[in-house]
Amino acid sequence: MNKEEWEDYLKLASEITEKLDNTATYESWLIIQEYVDRCQERNQKYKEVIDKLKELLSDDFLEVIGRETLLNILKEVE
């Protein structure tokens, strides 16, 4: 391999490595974004359930049981 071929090889190898790094970064971003989307969906469902429970349950009951306790109960049901 002469000097020109070697330089072309190094350039191509560098470009391939960069493409692979970008692909890995993009795929990692997609996985993270999917996780975030799932968390947001779950939080929205909890919010909807809590809002419905607030409509059904009296404020006195929520004060006695506590919202944190209610959230813990919902987490166990999951």
Stockholm file with secondary structure:
# STOCKHOLM 1.0

chainA/1-78         MNKEEWEDYLKLASEITEKLDNTATYESWLIIQEYVDRCQERNQKYKEVIDKLKELLSDDFLEVIGRETLLNILKEVE
#=GR chainA/1-78 SS CCHHHHHHHHHHHHHHHHHHHHHHHHHHHHHHHHHHHHHHHHHHHHHHHHHHHHHHSCHHHHHHHCHHHHHHHHHHHC
#=GC SS_cons        CCHHHHHHHHHHHHHHHHHHHHHHHHHHHHHHHHHHHHHHHHHHHHHHHHHHHHHHSCHHHHHHHCHHHHHHHHHHHC
//
